Amino acid sequence: MATKKTAVRKRVLWEGLPPLPPGDYTSIRVPLPPASAFRRDRPISDLIKAHLEHIHHAESARLPKEKRDGRRPEDIHTEGEAAAYIAAVTRTLHPKGRKRARRKPGS
């Protein structure tokens, strides 16, 4: 049995980005990850290690030494430490970043 693909024609304006070109496309809803997906004390994965290397490179390339965080990726061992480092560097690199309201649990 063939499944019917639902296409929606619309233009979306995101802040700072040009609108999508007109055309048909499918909107996909992505559910939030479960709360168990993040544990502050869990050792970091290879994917997070690679992300830390990229963040560290961006920090080193874009910021003067006095504005850098000072942590090295090889000194970060848990998801909580990685999250704190990534948040700190992102705030420094994007000081005018958009403030978003936090989602309430269960919404």
KAJO-V969365 format. One record per pair of residues at least 24 apart in sequence whose C-alpha atoms are under 10 Angstrom apart, sorted by the first residue. I is the first residue (numbers start at 0). J is the second residue. Records with the same first field share a line. If there is no record, write none. Layout:
I=J  J
//
This chain:
14=97
31=105  106
34=104  105
37=78  79  82
38=77  78  79
39=77  78  79  80  81  82  83
40=76  77  78  79  80
41=76  77  78  79  80
42=75  76  77  78  79  80  81
43=75  76  77  78  79  80  81
44=76  77  78
47=72  77  78  81  82
48=72  73  75  76  78  81
50=81  85
51=75  81  82  84  85
54=84  85  88  89  92
55=84  85  88
57=88  89  92
58=88  89  91  92
61=92
62=88  91  92
66=91  92
67=91  92
//
